[in-house]
Amino acid sequence: MRCADIMWWSLGILALLILVIRISETIWAKLRQVSAMSRPREDQYYEEQAYWKTSQWRWVPGLKKHLLYAPLWKKRHNSPFRLGLGTLPSRLFIILIVLYLASNVASMLDLKLSNPNRYAVLAELRGRSGTLAVANMVPLVILAGRNNPLIPILKISFDTFNLLHRWLGRIVVAQVLIHTMCWIIPVVADGGWGLVCKIITSTTFATSGTVGAVAMLFLLLLSFSPIRHAFYETFVDIHILLAATAFATTWIHCASADVENGLPQLPWIMAIVYLWFAERLARLVRLLYVNWSGGALTTALCEALPGNLTRVTVHLPRHLSIKPGTHAYIRFWGINAWESHPFSIAWLDQVNGPTSASFLIGAHTGVTRKLFNKASSCSTGVRVRATIEGPYAGYHNLDSYGHVVLFAGSTGITHQLSYIKHLLEGHAVGTVATRRLVLNWVVRDLNSLEWVRQYIDALLQIPHNEDVLHISVFVTRPTNQYGINTIPEIKISRGRPDVSLLVAEEVRQQIGAMCVSVCGAGGLADDVRDPALSPQKFSAP
């Protein structure tokens, strides 16, 4: 039991440390923002935010460059490997995982090895591995939920928590298998495999333990990246079914032990099940709140655009306050009611009445292709019943940065548009620090301009946008596309951008604290991260 306490205290202290850091960052960012707000908007040049241009602590830039933002090795981090083998974790992430794995191994192997009875040592290892497996299930379940309260509190993305969830799951399965083998070995030595089968089929304690171990083993095998990505929706359904089986059998296993009131770990697994159901209930309540109000339901207008893209405008029945940089899971009842997928919110119309949110969804395979085909059947668009779950994320506040550089690849523009609108509106009324806002958008052809034309037109109507906004579009597969009206305020270049050169140029013109953000394919993200790490004498993340 002491080893479980150590695990939980370690995670609690780590969460508390991150919380303190986040609070410090928020206070520091608010100071930057307020100092810029106190100056007239017309006074927008370098001297205004010169103090924030460089870091006030010498050790911070090196920490950012070599640990906080660093890839594991060289520059590859977000680029996926072939055959769907996933991506490399960051340097900080792998350090945390190695430390946590080492602490689990140390706690599990703190055995009385001097005991000449090896079966007694195995019994001790069986107890420790089982205890740690159930103890690790607590953070395993917490990290799996979309409504995890730690996401907004610690400002850590769901993707990061999900990655931690997968690694914790692997640790739990390994401990369950060790726990099982430590029981099998002495039983086989005592009466052979026949005795193992007899005990498993005749006692609830052994039956539930065996079924739970098998369920967890399948959870591990089916979670490998190639399988998960190839059959994602099927994977999710099977994953939930196997997880429910594992929790139920673990509960039965702990409750049916030949011990008064069950094993000491019984309250833990009960808490785990309650947490799991509570998260599911929270999702259901949130879903009903967002999509139903006074008898009105959510609807979606789906319009086919050039370049195999669907613009989906979701009309909610109530007003929602949605921050920039958020995404939501959409379920299209008229297309595929069994699947919901996450999409970034590109644009919001939410002045006073019910909120309308727009999404730009590329047509690939599955539901996105069905969506595009249905939208293409009518030139004015198709209206379908839909529900959205969310919004999620939106915890990255860029209001305190004097210089914001945004990169987008193809439909990654959706994530950046919401920030541009928010920052331009804030600049117009003097509530943000932003004095230079740069968007570099990489597209295949000029048809992509039609995706955002109405949004760009709206941005250009915001007062004083010309003082700060600079948009460049890089067309990687230029063709003679006559009849496409370009936008005069947008600089169009042919070929792929030299990201290093673009970042270096922005660093040369830096105003105050600088933020570099990217939304696009993994290769583009790695290309942006590498040059953004180099000039870390500046305070930009």
DOVEX-152684 format. One line per field, with one value per residue (C-alpha): residue number from 1; residue in one letter; chain; x, y, z. Coordinates in nm, 3 decimals. Example, Ala and Ser with C-alpha at 12.3 -4.5 7.8 and 13.67 -1.06 7.14 Angstrom:
residues 2
num = c(1/2)
residuo = c(a/s)
cadena = c(A/A)
east = c(1.230/1.367)
north = c(-0.450/-0.106)
up = c(0.780/0.714)
END
This chain:
residues 541
num = c(1/2/3/4/5/6/7/8/9/10/11/12/13/14/15/16/17/18/19/20/21/22/23/24/25/26/27/28/29/30/31/32/33/34/35/36/37/38/39/40/41/42/43/44/45/46/47/48/49/50/51/52/53/54/55/56/57/58/59/60/61/62/63/64/65/66/67/68/69/70/71/72/73/74/75/76/77/78/79/80/81/82/83/84/85/86/87/88/89/90/91/92/93/94/95/96/97/98/99/100/101/102/103/104/105/106/107/108/109/110/111/112/113/114/115/116/117/118/119/120/121/122/123/124/125/126/127/128/129/130/131/132/133/134/135/136/137/138/139/140/141/142/143/144/145/146/147/148/149/150/151/152/153/154/155/156/157/158/159/160/161/162/163/164/165/166/167/168/169/170/171/172/173/174/175/176/177/178/179/180/181/182/183/184/185/186/187/188/189/190/191/192/193/194/195/196/197/198/199/200/201/202/203/204/205/206/207/208/209/210/211/212/213/214/215/216/217/218/219/220/221/222/223/224/225/226/227/228/229/230/231/232/233/234/235/236/237/238/239/240/241/242/243/244/245/246/247/248/249/250/251/252/253/254/255/256/257/258/259/260/261/262/263/264/265/266/267/268/269/270/271/272/273/274/275/276/277/278/279/280/281/282/283/284/285/286/287/288/289/290/291/292/293/294/295/296/297/298/299/300/301/302/303/304/305/306/307/308/309/310/311/312/313/314/315/316/317/318/319/320/321/322/323/324/325/326/327/328/329/330/331/332/333/334/335/336/337/338/339/340/341/342/343/344/345/346/347/348/349/350/351/352/353/354/355/356/357/358/359/360/361/362/363/364/365/366/367/368/369/370/371/372/373/374/375/376/377/378/379/380/381/382/383/384/385/386/387/388/389/390/391/392/393/394/395/396/397/398/399/400/401/402/403/404/405/406/407/408/409/410/411/412/413/414/415/416/417/418/419/420/421/422/423/424/425/426/427/428/429/430/431/432/433/434/435/436/437/438/439/440/441/442/443/444/445/446/447/448/449/450/451/452/453/454/455/456/457/458/459/460/461/462/463/464/465/466/467/468/469/470/471/472/473/474/475/476/477/478/479/480/481/482/483/484/485/486/487/488/489/490/491/492/493/494/495/496/497/498/499/500/501/502/503/504/505/506/507/508/509/510/511/512/513/514/515/516/517/518/519/520/521/522/523/524/525/526/527/528/529/530/531/532/533/534/535/536/537/538/539/540/541)
residuo = c(m/r/c/a/d/i/m/w/w/s/l/g/i/l/a/l/l/i/l/v/i/r/i/s/e/t/i/w/a/k/l/r/q/v/s/a/m/s/r/p/r/e/d/q/y/y/e/e/q/a/y/w/k/t/s/q/w/r/w/v/p/g/l/k/k/h/l/l/y/a/p/l/w/k/k/r/h/n/s/p/f/r/l/g/l/g/t/l/p/s/r/l/f/i/i/l/i/v/l/y/l/a/s/n/v/a/s/m/l/d/l/k/l/s/n/p/n/r/y/a/v/l/a/e/l/r/g/r/s/g/t/l/a/v/a/n/m/v/p/l/v/i/l/a/g/r/n/n/p/l/i/p/i/l/k/i/s/f/d/t/f/n/l/l/h/r/w/l/g/r/i/v/v/a/q/v/l/i/h/t/m/c/w/i/i/p/v/v/a/d/g/g/w/g/l/v/c/k/i/i/t/s/t/t/f/a/t/s/g/t/v/g/a/v/a/m/l/f/l/l/l/l/s/f/s/p/i/r/h/a/f/y/e/t/f/v/d/i/h/i/l/l/a/a/t/a/f/a/t/t/w/i/h/c/a/s/a/d/v/e/n/g/l/p/q/l/p/w/i/m/a/i/v/y/l/w/f/a/e/r/l/a/r/l/v/r/l/l/y/v/n/w/s/g/g/a/l/t/t/a/l/c/e/a/l/p/g/n/l/t/r/v/t/v/h/l/p/r/h/l/s/i/k/p/g/t/h/a/y/i/r/f/w/g/i/n/a/w/e/s/h/p/f/s/i/a/w/l/d/q/v/n/g/p/t/s/a/s/f/l/i/g/a/h/t/g/v/t/r/k/l/f/n/k/a/s/s/c/s/t/g/v/r/v/r/a/t/i/e/g/p/y/a/g/y/h/n/l/d/s/y/g/h/v/v/l/f/a/g/s/t/g/i/t/h/q/l/s/y/i/k/h/l/l/e/g/h/a/v/g/t/v/a/t/r/r/l/v/l/n/w/v/v/r/d/l/n/s/l/e/w/v/r/q/y/i/d/a/l/l/q/i/p/h/n/e/d/v/l/h/i/s/v/f/v/t/r/p/t/n/q/y/g/i/n/t/i/p/e/i/k/i/s/r/g/r/p/d/v/s/l/l/v/a/e/e/v/r/q/q/i/g/a/m/c/v/s/v/c/g/a/g/g/l/a/d/d/v/r/d/p/a/l/s/p/q/k/f/s/a/p)
cadena = c(A/A/A/A/A/A/A/A/A/A/A/A/A/A/A/A/A/A/A/A/A/A/A/A/A/A/A/A/A/A/A/A/A/A/A/A/A/A/A/A/A/A/A/A/A/A/A/A/A/A/A/A/A/A/A/A/A/A/A/A/A/A/A/A/A/A/A/A/A/A/A/A/A/A/A/A/A/A/A/A/A/A/A/A/A/A/A/A/A/A/A/A/A/A/A/A/A/A/A/A/A/A/A/A/A/A/A/A/A/A/A/A/A/A/A/A/A/A/A/A/A/A/A/A/A/A/A/A/A/A/A/A/A/A/A/A/A/A/A/A/A/A/A/A/A/A/A/A/A/A/A/A/A/A/A/A/A/A/A/A/A/A/A/A/A/A/A/A/A/A/A/A/A/A/A/A/A/A/A/A/A/A/A/A/A/A/A/A/A/A/A/A/A/A/A/A/A/A/A/A/A/A/A/A/A/A/A/A/A/A/A/A/A/A/A/A/A/A/A/A/A/A/A/A/A/A/A/A/A/A/A/A/A/A/A/A/A/A/A/A/A/A/A/A/A/A/A/A/A/A/A/A/A/A/A/A/A/A/A/A/A/A/A/A/A/A/A/A/A/A/A/A/A/A/A/A/A/A/A/A/A/A/A/A/A/A/A/A/A/A/A/A/A/A/A/A/A/A/A/A/A/A/A/A/A/A/A/A/A/A/A/A/A/A/A/A/A/A/A/A/A/A/A/A/A/A/A/A/A/A/A/A/A/A/A/A/A/A/A/A/A/A/A/A/A/A/A/A/A/A/A/A/A/A/A/A/A/A/A/A/A/A/A/A/A/A/A/A/A/A/A/A/A/A/A/A/A/A/A/A/A/A/A/A/A/A/A/A/A/A/A/A/A/A/A/A/A/A/A/A/A/A/A/A/A/A/A/A/A/A/A/A/A/A/A/A/A/A/A/A/A/A/A/A/A/A/A/A/A/A/A/A/A/A/A/A/A/A/A/A/A/A/A/A/A/A/A/A/A/A/A/A/A/A/A/A/A/A/A/A/A/A/A/A/A/A/A/A/A/A/A/A/A/A/A/A/A/A/A/A/A/A/A/A/A/A/A/A/A/A/A/A/A/A/A/A/A/A/A/A/A/A/A/A/A/A/A/A/A/A/A/A/A/A/A/A/A/A/A/A/A/A/A/A/A/A/A/A/A/A/A/A/A/A/A/A/A/A/A/A/A)
east = c(0.000/0.290/0.408/0.066/0.078/0.419/0.282/-0.016/0.190/0.440/0.165/0.000/0.324/0.393/0.043/0.089/0.424/0.269/-0.018/0.225/0.412/0.086/-0.028/0.310/0.288/-0.064/0.038/0.344/0.138/-0.123/0.151/0.271/-0.079/-0.167/0.160/0.083/-0.281/-0.168/-0.005/-0.200/-0.268/-0.098/0.225/0.289/0.655/0.946/1.008/0.661/0.729/1.109/1.126/0.937/1.149/1.411/1.382/1.431/1.597/1.905/1.820/1.469/1.568/1.796/1.526/1.276/1.518/1.661/1.372/1.027/0.988/1.259/1.189/1.335/1.614/1.712/1.390/1.143/0.848/0.511/0.597/0.443/0.646/0.544/0.299/0.117/0.376/0.298/0.524/0.821/0.738/0.900/1.214/1.029/0.758/1.000/1.190/0.868/0.765/1.108/1.107/0.755/0.835/1.153/0.961/0.708/0.982/1.165/0.847/0.758/1.104/1.154/1.141/1.300/1.531/1.728/1.432/1.539/1.177/1.143/0.768/0.740/0.928/0.688/0.393/0.535/0.590/0.235/0.096/0.305/0.234/-0.139/-0.149/0.041/-0.177/-0.496/-0.327/-0.222/-0.576/-0.685/-0.476/-0.533/-0.908/-0.870/-0.636/-0.866/-1.162/-1.234/-1.389/-1.081/-1.079/-0.698/-0.701/-0.821/-0.655/-0.306/-0.353/-0.225/-0.388/-0.612/-0.370/-0.088/-0.305/-0.418/-0.055/0.010/-0.301/-0.160/0.175/0.008/-0.209/0.099/0.244/-0.083/-0.103/0.261/0.190/-0.126/0.067/0.342/0.073/-0.083/0.245/0.344/0.025/0.058/0.421/0.372/0.038/0.200/0.484/0.229/-0.010/0.066/-0.148/-0.441/-0.459/-0.442/-0.741/-0.933/-0.886/-0.973/-1.297/-1.407/-1.346/-1.491/-1.170/-0.949/-1.206/-1.255/-0.880/-0.815/-1.089/-0.963/-0.604/-0.710/-0.920/-0.623/-0.392/-0.629/-0.651/-0.275/-0.260/-0.543/-0.404/-0.092/-0.084/-0.129/-0.443/-0.577/-0.550/-0.666/-0.993/-1.034/-1.412/-1.416/-1.116/-1.296/-1.603/-1.397/-1.168/-1.462/-1.609/-1.277/-1.212/-1.556/-1.483/-1.147/-1.298/-1.589/-1.372/-1.117/-1.399/-1.525/-1.168/-1.106/-1.450/-1.444/-1.107/-1.104/-1.059/-1.315/-1.463/-1.250/-0.899/-0.774/-0.772/-1.152/-1.231/-0.982/-1.148/-1.488/-1.365/-1.226/-1.562/-1.745/-1.500/-1.547/-1.926/-1.911/-1.709/-1.955/-2.246/-2.076/-2.035/-2.404/-2.519/-2.293/-2.415/-2.779/-2.707/-2.525/-2.759/-3.105/-3.282/-3.654/-3.739/-3.487/-3.208/-2.872/-2.869/-2.582/-2.566/-2.317/-2.177/-1.934/-1.637/-1.358/-1.072/-1.283/-1.379/-1.707/-1.795/-2.020/-2.204/-2.350/-2.644/-2.676/-3.004/-2.838/-2.559/-2.219/-1.905/-1.636/-1.269/-1.031/-0.833/-1.111/-1.245/-1.560/-1.672/-1.949/-2.200/-2.400/-2.726/-2.823/-2.490/-2.338/-2.499/-2.257/-1.942/-1.825/-1.502/-1.308/-1.280/-1.135/-1.380/-1.286/-1.535/-1.798/-2.107/-2.215/-2.301/-2.617/-2.840/-2.771/-2.419/-2.327/-1.991/-1.828/-1.595/-1.385/-1.368/-1.148/-1.292/-1.074/-1.240/-1.529/-1.766/-1.583/-1.617/-1.984/-2.035/-1.877/-2.076/-2.402/-2.317/-2.229/-2.579/-2.719/-2.553/-2.699/-2.596/-2.769/-2.913/-2.885/-2.944/-2.622/-2.489/-2.161/-1.970/-1.751/-1.599/-1.267/-0.921/-0.892/-0.658/-0.374/-0.421/-0.216/-0.340/-0.012/0.219/0.325/0.428/0.227/0.340/0.093/0.165/-0.111/-0.112/-0.425/-0.728/-0.505/-0.615/-0.930/-0.736/-0.556/-0.855/-1.019/-0.705/-0.670/-1.029/-0.993/-0.659/-0.770/-1.086/-0.880/-0.629/-0.909/-1.030/-0.689/-0.733/-0.445/-0.070/-0.049/0.119/0.228/0.020/0.158/-0.016/0.175/-0.065/0.056/-0.195/-0.186/-0.365/-0.542/-0.883/-0.820/-0.873/-1.244/-1.254/-1.179/-1.274/-1.576/-1.376/-1.083/-1.326/-1.472/-1.124/-1.036/-1.341/-1.210/-1.079/-0.700/-0.635/-0.389/-0.165/-0.092/-0.215/0.015/-0.103/0.111/-0.015/0.229/0.092/0.285/0.124/0.064/-0.133/-0.286/-0.607/-0.783/-1.103/-0.993/-1.010/-0.721/-0.739/-0.516/-0.420/-0.279/0.073/0.079/0.402/0.469/0.641/0.697/0.796/1.145/1.024/1.365/1.396/1.043/1.098/1.438/1.282/1.011/1.268/1.458/1.142/1.027/0.797/0.781/0.721/0.684/0.468/0.503/0.208/0.153/-0.144/-0.096/0.069/0.338/0.613/0.517/0.501/0.854/0.977/0.841/0.954/1.319/1.385/1.160/1.385/1.705/1.657/1.572/1.743/1.399/1.098/0.893/0.770)
north = c(0.000/0.236/0.207/0.322/0.621/0.711/0.696/0.916/1.167/1.188/1.264/1.511/1.700/1.711/1.848/2.107/2.213/2.255/2.453/2.693/2.738/2.802/3.058/3.234/3.234/3.378/3.659/3.740/3.740/3.967/4.213/4.216/4.271/4.549/4.733/4.738/4.836/5.139/5.289/5.455/5.223/5.463/5.432/5.082/5.054/4.867/5.096/5.032/4.671/4.662/4.535/4.219/4.148/3.950/3.709/3.854/3.535/3.395/3.032/3.042/3.052/2.750/2.561/2.631/2.542/2.220/2.082/2.244/2.279/2.041/1.729/1.403/1.402/1.652/1.811/1.528/1.523/1.569/1.397/1.049/0.742/0.526/0.239/0.441/0.379/0.709/1.001/1.060/1.202/1.527/1.534/1.649/1.389/1.099/1.214/1.216/0.874/0.722/0.864/0.738/0.397/0.379/0.465/0.190/-0.064/0.037/0.011/-0.325/-0.477/-0.361/-0.725/-0.941/-1.115/-1.273/-1.501/-1.855/-1.941/-1.813/-1.871/-1.636/-1.375/-1.435/-1.392/-1.059/-0.950/-1.060/-0.840/-0.538/-0.563/-0.603/-0.311/-0.086/-0.191/-0.083/0.231/0.333/0.281/0.593/0.841/0.618/0.689/1.057/1.122/0.946/1.183/1.475/1.654/1.601/1.904/1.905/2.018/2.376/2.395/2.289/2.411/2.081/1.959/1.654/1.506/1.522/1.366/1.103/1.018/0.986/0.768/0.530/0.501/0.452/0.185/-0.002/0.012/-0.118/-0.408/-0.502/-0.504/-0.711/-0.968/-0.983/-1.023/-1.310/-1.490/-1.468/-1.658/-1.913/-2.015/-2.161/-2.321/-2.496/-2.609/-2.749/-2.930/-2.848/-2.666/-2.889/-2.736/-2.387/-2.462/-2.620/-2.318/-2.072/-2.252/-2.323/-2.001/-1.656/-1.495/-1.668/-1.651/-1.276/-1.220/-1.424/-1.254/-0.913/-0.998/-1.122/-0.807/-0.588/-0.784/-0.726/-0.359/-0.339/-0.534/-0.339/-0.001/-0.018/0.280/0.099/-0.080/0.223/0.453/0.199/0.118/0.409/0.407/0.030/0.059/0.312/0.089/-0.222/-0.021/0.098/-0.254/-0.409/-0.131/-0.184/-0.559/-0.497/-0.263/-0.496/-0.806/-0.619/-0.512/-0.873/-0.999/-0.768/-0.829/-1.211/-1.262/-1.488/-1.182/-1.010/-0.711/-0.796/-0.689/-0.348/-0.231/-0.274/0.093/0.201/0.011/0.128/0.488/0.420/0.293/0.589/0.831/0.663/0.683/1.041/1.150/0.979/1.145/1.486/1.444/1.355/1.652/1.889/1.745/1.806/2.157/2.269/2.115/2.155/2.464/2.528/2.262/2.392/2.163/2.210/2.213/2.232/2.392/2.198/2.368/2.211/2.433/2.395/2.167/1.888/2.089/2.130/2.444/2.346/2.621/2.484/2.682/2.622/2.679/2.890/3.142/2.995/3.184/3.020/3.114/3.124/2.809/2.570/2.259/2.051/1.698/1.695/1.416/1.437/1.253/1.261/1.118/0.891/0.907/0.658/0.865/1.198/1.366/1.669/1.981/2.324/2.612/2.857/3.137/3.250/3.466/3.519/3.879/3.846/3.566/3.195/3.109/2.998/2.824/2.755/2.465/2.393/2.016/1.853/1.549/1.243/0.907/0.790/1.047/1.353/1.214/1.131/1.482/1.642/1.421/1.512/1.884/1.863/1.740/2.092/2.414/2.612/2.360/2.090/2.135/1.834/1.761/1.762/1.769/1.910/1.810/2.083/2.326/2.196/2.355/2.733/2.774/2.936/3.310/3.519/3.860/3.945/3.896/4.203/3.993/3.690/3.469/3.206/2.922/2.712/2.421/2.367/2.328/2.420/2.775/2.707/2.709/3.033/3.230/3.240/3.390/3.649/3.768/3.788/3.973/4.222/4.303/4.342/4.566/4.788/4.863/4.850/4.539/4.327/4.378/4.263/4.514/4.278/3.980/3.761/3.468/3.233/2.990/2.696/2.560/2.337/2.575/2.909/2.743/2.733/3.110/3.044/2.860/3.175/3.460/3.570/3.549/3.749/4.013/4.036/4.064/4.347/4.539/4.546/4.897/4.947/4.594/4.741/4.848/4.495/4.224/4.072/3.766/3.555/3.254/2.997/2.788/2.460/2.336/2.650/2.614/2.859/2.910/3.187/3.330/3.311/3.655/3.708/3.941/4.250/4.252/3.898/3.837/3.522/3.328/3.012/2.714/2.600/2.863/2.887/2.864/2.935/3.254/3.366/3.311/3.484/3.787/3.812/3.783/4.071/4.285/4.156/4.374/4.275/3.912/3.694/3.386/3.138/2.904/2.635/2.422/2.177/1.851/1.708/1.794/2.163/2.165/2.025/2.273/2.561/2.429/2.399/2.765/2.890/2.718/2.877/3.243/3.155/3.457/3.605/3.544/3.383/3.028)
up = c(0.000/0.071/-0.290/-0.413/-0.180/-0.323/-0.679/-0.598/-0.400/-0.686/-0.938/-0.700/-0.639/-1.015/-1.081/-0.805/-0.951/-1.297/-1.144/-0.973/-1.302/-1.491/-1.234/-1.258/-1.639/-1.626/-1.391/-1.602/-1.923/-1.765/-1.667/-2.030/-2.157/-1.912/-1.976/-2.349/-2.294/-2.094/-2.405/-2.687/-2.979/-3.218/-3.019/-3.148/-3.231/-3.081/-2.785/-2.648/-2.548/-2.552/-2.194/-2.292/-2.598/-2.408/-2.119/-1.770/-1.645/-1.818/-1.750/-1.903/-2.275/-2.238/-2.049/-2.327/-2.605/-2.463/-2.256/-2.263/-2.641/-2.761/-2.969/-2.847/-3.105/-3.372/-3.503/-3.565/-3.329/-3.503/-3.833/-3.824/-3.914/-4.206/-4.159/-3.892/-3.622/-3.451/-3.366/-3.141/-2.796/-2.688/-2.475/-2.162/-2.210/-2.244/-1.932/-1.729/-1.859/-1.789/-1.434/-1.367/-1.513/-1.304/-0.987/-1.064/-1.126/-0.808/-0.600/-0.752/-0.705/-0.347/-0.239/0.027/-0.219/0.067/0.135/0.028/-0.059/-0.416/-0.412/-0.116/-0.319/-0.610/-0.374/-0.258/-0.620/-0.705/-0.431/-0.525/-0.898/-0.840/-0.599/-0.838/-1.133/-0.954/-0.818/-1.168/-1.296/-1.104/-1.308/-1.613/-1.603/-1.510/-1.805/-2.054/-2.024/-2.257/-1.958/-1.743/-1.507/-1.511/-1.877/-1.811/-1.469/-1.583/-1.944/-2.081/-2.401/-2.417/-2.674/-2.418/-2.149/-2.399/-2.475/-2.101/-2.079/-2.340/-2.164/-1.826/-1.985/-2.104/-1.753/-1.604/-1.851/-1.782/-1.407/-1.455/-1.661/-1.397/-1.130/-1.328/-1.398/-1.031/-0.950/-1.232/-1.166/-0.814/-0.910/-1.208/-0.982/-0.738/-0.972/-1.333/-1.588/-1.506/-1.159/-1.312/-1.535/-1.248/-1.021/-1.298/-1.386/-1.029/-0.834/-0.896/-0.770/-1.030/-1.312/-1.277/-1.253/-1.568/-1.771/-1.658/-1.752/-2.097/-2.152/-2.063/-2.289/-2.580/-2.484/-2.529/-2.856/-3.021/-2.912/-3.129/-3.362/-3.700/-3.578/-3.393/-3.695/-3.954/-3.774/-3.533/-3.481/-3.438/-3.207/-2.985/-2.945/-2.868/-2.638/-2.428/-2.412/-2.306/-2.052/-1.898/-1.882/-1.715/-1.454/-1.378/-1.343/-1.130/-0.898/-0.876/-0.830/-0.534/-0.381/-0.411/-0.241/0.063/0.284/0.503/0.314/0.011/-0.079/0.042/-0.322/-0.351/-0.265/-0.533/-0.816/-0.693/-0.712/-1.060/-1.186/-1.029/-1.193/-1.530/-1.510/-1.380/-1.684/-1.918/-1.739/-1.758/-2.135/-2.172/-1.963/-2.155/-2.486/-2.392/-2.262/-2.576/-2.835/-2.684/-2.555/-2.529/-2.785/-3.039/-3.159/-3.331/-3.711/-3.960/-4.305/-4.521/-4.833/-5.081/-5.172/-5.431/-5.333/-5.178/-4.873/-4.687/-4.496/-4.207/-4.021/-3.700/-3.561/-3.188/-3.001/-2.731/-2.681/-2.591/-2.498/-2.713/-2.692/-2.990/-3.061/-2.965/-3.134/-3.105/-3.186/-3.447/-3.506/-3.830/-3.778/-4.143/-4.258/-3.995/-3.653/-3.498/-3.543/-3.404/-3.507/-3.378/-3.595/-3.521/-3.498/-3.772/-3.721/-3.474/-3.502/-3.142/-3.071/-2.861/-2.983/-3.038/-3.145/-3.496/-3.543/-3.878/-3.958/-4.268/-4.317/-4.580/-4.756/-4.704/-4.642/-4.430/-4.285/-4.425/-4.779/-4.723/-4.590/-4.897/-5.135/-4.964/-4.963/-5.335/-5.417/-5.379/-5.495/-5.204/-4.942/-4.742/-4.395/-4.160/-3.796/-3.595/-3.241/-3.119/-2.810/-2.674/-2.721/-2.594/-2.554/-2.599/-2.302/-2.501/-2.459/-2.706/-2.585/-2.408/-2.708/-2.900/-3.198/-3.314/-3.604/-3.723/-3.966/-4.120/-4.360/-4.572/-4.339/-4.044/-4.127/-3.922/-3.595/-3.677/-3.808/-3.467/-3.313/-3.590/-3.545/-3.167/-3.177/-3.443/-3.249/-2.933/-3.110/-3.240/-2.887/-2.718/-2.504/-2.639/-2.668/-3.031/-3.264/-3.544/-3.656/-3.935/-4.105/-4.336/-4.504/-4.715/-4.971/-5.278/-5.516/-5.527/-5.500/-5.128/-5.111/-5.165/-4.832/-4.634/-4.867/-4.665/-4.342/-4.481/-4.607/-4.257/-4.101/-4.338/-4.215/-3.857/-3.779/-3.790/-3.923/-4.174/-3.885/-3.770/-4.009/-4.273/-4.470/-4.704/-4.900/-5.040/-5.328/-5.353/-5.677/-5.880/-6.203/-6.448/-6.253/-6.441/-6.302/-5.939/-5.782/-5.547/-5.248/-5.286/-4.918/-4.943/-5.070/-5.287/-5.352/-5.549/-5.394/-5.039/-4.785/-4.640/-4.282/-4.130/-4.332/-4.243/-3.872/-3.882/-4.054/-3.790/-3.512/-3.671/-3.656/-3.319/-3.110/-2.745/-2.653/-2.959/-3.009/-3.296/-3.351/-3.613/-3.717/-3.999/-4.095/-3.869/-4.116/-4.116/-3.736/-3.715/-3.977/-3.768/-3.431/-3.535/-3.631/-3.351/-3.096/-3.229/-3.123/-2.765/-2.619/-2.686/-2.467/-2.742/-2.677)
END
